[in-house]
Amino acid sequence: MSLALALAAASCGGDAKYALTGTLGIPSSTVVGANLIFADASLNGSPAAPDVEFGVLIDSGSPVVLIDPSFFGLPGPATSADVQTHVDLGFLDKNQLPVVTIVTIKSIPALQLSAAMMDQIGFGGILGGDVMRDFSIQLDYAAPTMEGFCLGCVSGDRDDVASPGTSVSFALRGAGRGPVPLASNVNPEVDIPATRIPVTVEIDGVQHPFILDTGASEVSVRTSVFSDLTSDGRATLTGFPITTVTGDSGASVTRARTVTVGSETIPDVPVMTIPGDELLDGISNELDPSGKTQIDGLLGGSFLRNFLVTIDYPKGQLHLQQYDTQTWQDEFKRVGVGLAQTPPGSRHSYAIAVVYAGTDAQQKELQAGDEIWTIDDMSLDGVDSIAADAMLNGMPGTAKTLAISSSDSAQTPTTVEVLVDDLIPSPPAQ
């Protein structure tokens, strides 16, 4: 899931400071999954509806705050003229009963999205860089207590991470005015301050100019960079389904031998490319309309998940503190299928969306459209999409038992034992 937005910059915007209520520096309740962090939030005092799977995505790659009011039981925009608004966004601690609001950011500019669009990407909003730039924020991908986001936290010693870790300096870029593409007929023009965080990323020994994007599930690169990376014949997965704020798309994925930022190097990082390069071209143009600057990629979650990440916007410091132990599952070591939620009225919640070539799933003749009843006797019905997809992850060579049916009318499922594959094996040693 890559959710960076491109804003065509035209003229400089000004700084913004927001009034607060509550106490900064206390972590809020979150959902951590798919290499992303979603914070529980309230909108104008209304918490999200009980059936909302995910809250507000913490997305340094979005220049603006995006909100779907219907997720909070509030009316959405009636016309395209109602897209721009101001909201009070509160972050919650759901580990306390009753639910406690930790901090509320008052009267922040936001763009309202239609319920249909936010339903497609599956959550209630995006906390963008125009607000985060006034704070130090911390993202805890390990989140042992499911408190993975902290507004106002700074880096420091902790028992489960390297201390002091690595610090990389940055200067925010990209101020301007331009259209934000929300839908084919809704492209409001907005003024934003500089929000982009440039960072130099070394992939397999070659340095590239990147943007830090906590809203991208994977490290994403230009097609030319991807072609150079895979020219040695390393394994590549094609047709990997992703969802962005501009719709569904397909990507190609491989593994880098190493990805390095500052003094931190991580091996076997999944790296993705999306055909066309429109997003990266848009960001490049935003940073430098003259065309002299080319951004080669987005530093996303497949790298960041290895670290306690602190983005101190006011001081211009990105802090990376590597976890002592790996807490995440590799999403490309899995049964060789992708899932999709079924239409309303279906017998079960999920069906197979794609079967990857060369996998045991293909050999077992699993088919796109097959409904999945259970995985290892655990029902997927009522399970959120991130948790359902994670049920397919495992150790290559082990097996998972899937109960599936090929039609809604089937009264009993077929049980199939399917091996877990490594969809993108590590590249050969040099």
N, C-alpha and C positions, 0 to 999 in steps of 0.2 A: 504494500500500500504506500504509494508515494503521493504526497499531498502538497508539494511546493507550488506556489502560485507565482506566475511571472507578471510583473507590473511594468508597463512601458513608461519609463520615466521621461519627463519633459522639463520640469522645473523644480527647484528646491522646495522642500516642505520644512516646517518649523518643528521645534521640540515640543513635546507634550508632557505635562506632569499631571498625575491623577490623585485625587483625594482618596484616602483609605479609612475604613473602619476595621477594627480587629487588630490582631497581633501578627506581624511578620515573623518569619523564622520558625514556624511550626509546620511540619509536613501535613499534607492533606491526604484524604483517602483517594486511592487510585485503582485502576485496572492496568496491569502491565502485561502486554502480550503483543505478538507479531513485531517485536522490537520497537514498540511504541508505548507511550505512557498517556493514559487518559485520566484526568482529574475529575473527581466528583465536584459538582458546582451547582450554584443556584443562579437564576436569572431574575433580576428585579425582585428578589426575595422568594421566588418560587423554586423549590428543588426539582430535579428531573423526575419525570413520571416513573413509577415503580418498574415498568416493563422496559425502560431504556437500558440497553445493554452496556453502552459506553458513554462516558461523560464528555469532557472537553479535551480535545487533543492538544498536547503541548508541542507547538510546531514553530521552531525558529525559522523554517523555510517559508512560512506564510507572512507576508508583510502586514496583514490586517487581521482583525478579529472577525470571525464568521460565526453566526449564531442561527440555529433553527428554533424559534420560540416555541413551536408546537411540542418539542421534547420536554419543555418545562410547563406545559399546560397553558401556554399563552398564545394569543392570535399571531399568526405570521403576517408577512407583508401582503396587503390586498392588491397592490399594483407594483410595477417596477419603480414607481416614484417613492415607494415606502421602503425600499431596500436599505437606504442609509438611515441609521438611527443612533441613539445613545442608550447604553444599558449600564446597570449595576451588576457586576459579575462577582459572585461570592464563592470562595473555596471552602469545602466542608470536611469535617472530621467525622466520618460515619462509624468510627470505633467507639464513639461515645453516644450514649442514649440519654435524652433525645439528641438528634443530629446537631452538632455544633458548627457554626460558621466560624472559621479561623480568621479569614480576612476577606473584606469586600472592596473591590476596586470600583470607585464611584464614577459614573458619567463618562464611560469610555466610548469612543466611536466604534461602531460595529456595522457590519453588513449582514442583513437578514437573508437567509436562504429559504427556499421553499421546502416544505416537508418532503416532497417527492425526491428532491436532490439529496437531502441529508439521509433519507431512508436508504438511498443507494449506497452511500459510503458508510452508513451504519453508526453514526454518533451525533451528538447534539450540538457540537460547535468546535471551534478552533481558537486557541489563544495564540495570537500572532505577535510578531516582533514589534509592532508599533506600541504595544503596552509593555511587553517584557523588557524592552530596552531601558526602562527606568529602574530595573531591579537586578539583583543577583538572584538567579534561580538554580535549583539543584534537581537533577534527574537521577533517581536510584533505580536502575534496571533490575537489581536483585530484590529490592523492596521486600525484605523478610516479613514486615508487618503490613504490607500492602499500603505503605505510605510513601509512594514513589515520587511525589512532586512537592517541592518546598519553594514558596515565594519568599525571598528574603534570606535564604540560607547561603552561607559562604563555605568554602572548602576548609577542611581541618582534619585532624587525626581521627581515625576510626579503626576499630579492631579488625575489620574484615576487608580493608583495602590498603593499598600501598600508601605510605605517608612519607613525604608530602606529595608524592606523585609528580606529574609534569604540568607545567603551565605554558600556554601558548598565547602570545599577545595578538590582539586584533584591533582594527579600527573599522567601525561600522561604515557601510557604503550603501548607495542606492537610493538616496532621497529623491523625491520627485512627485509628479502628478501624472496619473494616467489611468486607463481602464483596467478594472479587475474582471476577468472573464468568469462570470458565475453561471451563465447559460447562454444559449445561442442568441437570445434577444435581450439579455440583461448584462450590461457591461458598464457598471457605474464608474465614473471617474472620481478618484479620491486623492487627497493630499496625504502623503506619509513622510515621516522622517526617515533617515537612514536606518535600515534594519538588518541588512545582509552582513553575515559574518564570514569574511574570506579566510581561508586556511589552506596552507600548502600540504598536499597529500602525496606521499610517495607510494606508487604501486609497482611492485616488482622492480624496484630500483629506479624508476622514472618519476620525476616530480611533476605535479599537475596543480593548477589553480582550481580550488574547489570552494563551495559554499557549505557551511554547516547547516544541516537540515534534519532536525529531530523529528520531523513529520514524514520522513522517508524510511520505510522499513529496511531497505537495503542500501548499501553504497551503490550509487548510480553514476554511470559514465557515458560520455559521448560514444556514438557508434564507431567512430574512428579509433578511439582509445580501446574499445572493446575488441575491434578487429585486430589491432596490434597485439593485444593481450592473448587472444586465442589463435594467433597465427602459428603457434607451436603445436597445434592439434589437441590442446587440452580439452577435457570434456565440457560440453555446452548443452544446456537445457533450453529448448525453444518452446514458445507457446505458453509461458508461465503467466497466468492471469493476474492482473493487478487492477486496482481501482484508484482513480485520481478524482479530484474535484471537477475535472472536465469529462469524466466518463470512464468506462472500462477500456482496457487495452491489453495487449500481450507483450511480454518482454522476453529477452534472452538472458540467461544467467550462467556464470562460470565462477571459478574460484581464483583469486589472486594467491600467489605464493606468499606474499607479505603485503600488508598495508601499514604504513608508518605515518604518524603525526607527531611532530616534535621528536621526543626520544622514545615514544611508545610504538612498538611493532607487534602486530597480531598476524599469525599465519592463517592460511586457508579461509580468508574472508570471502563470503559470497559477494559477487559484483554483478550488477544488472545493467542492461541498456534497454531503452525504449526507442523503437524506430522513429526516425524523423528529427530528433534533437530540438524540437520546437521549444520545449521548456527551457533547456539550457541556453538556446539562442536568445530567448526572451530575457532571461536573467542577465546574460552577457550584455545585451543592449541596454538593459536597465542600469547596469554599472558603468557602461561606457558607450553612449550612443554613437561615438565615432567609429566603433567597430574594431578598435585596437586591442580590446581585452576580450579574451575568450575563456569562459568558465568551462572546465572539462568535466565537472561532476558535482555530485551532492554527497557529502559525508553523512551517511545515514546510520540506521540502527544496527546493521550487521557488524559494524565496527564499534559503535558507541556502547552497545550492550555489555561490552567487556569492562566497562568503567563506571564508577560513580562520577557523573558529569556535573560540573558546576560552571555555569556561564555567568560570569560577573560582568554584566553589560556596562555599568558605569565605569569600572576600572579597565575594561577592554581585555579581560583575561579569561581564557578557556582552561579549566583545570580538569585533568584526567587522572583518576586514581583507580588503578586496576584492582579488580576483586581478587582475593586470595584463592577462591575456588570458582569454577564455572557453575553458574546457576541456570543457564538457559539451555534449551534444546535446539539442535541444529534443524531448521525447518526444511532442509533439503536431504536429510536422512529420514526417509519416511516411506510408507506405502505409496506406490507410484501413481496416485490420483490426486486431483484437486476437487474441492467441494464447492457446491453452490446451494444457497437456500432455495427450497422449493416454493412454488406459488401457493398463495392462500388456498385452503381446502384440500391440500395434498395429505396423504396418509401420514407421511413423516416429514421432518423438518429439512433434511438434507438429501441431496442427490449427487452423483458423480458428475462433475463438470467437464473434466478432461482426464484422459488416461495417457500417461507419458510413455513414449516409445522406448522399447528395450527393457522395460521393467517386468518384474514378476506379475504385476497387476495386468499388464497386457497379455502375458502368456496365459494367465488364468481367465482371459477373455472377459474381464470386467468392461462394461460399456458406459459411455456417457449417457446420462439419463437414468441409470439404475439408482433407485432409492436405497439409502443405507438406513437399516433399522438399528443395528448395534455394532459397536467395535469392542471386541473382547467382552461381550455380554453387557456392555454399558450403552444405554440408549443415548442417542444424540438429540432426541426430542427435548426441547426446552433449554438446550445448551447454547450459549452464545457462540458466534461464528469463530472467534479466535480460539476458544476452548475446544470446539468441535474439530477444527483443523489440527490442533496440537495433538489430538488423540491418535492421529496417523503417524506421528513422529516416533522414532525408536532407534535401536541399534541395528545397523545393516547386518543381514543374515538371520536375524530373529524374525518371528512371524506374528502377525495379528489376524484374528478371526473376524471376518466381516459377515454380517447377516444382511443380505441385499434382496431386492426384488426388482424385476424388470418392468413392472407395471403397477399402477395404483390399485388394480383390482386383485392383485395377488393376496391370498389369505395367509400364506406362510412364506417366510423368506428362504432363500438358498444360502447355506453357510459355506464360506470359502476361506481357506487359510492362505494368506498372502504374505510373501516375504517383504521385509523392509529393505529398500535399496538406498544406496548413496546416489542421488540423482546427478550430482556434480562431483565426482571423485577428485581428490587433490591432484594438482598438476604434477607432471613428472619432475624429478629433481634435475637441476641444471648440471 
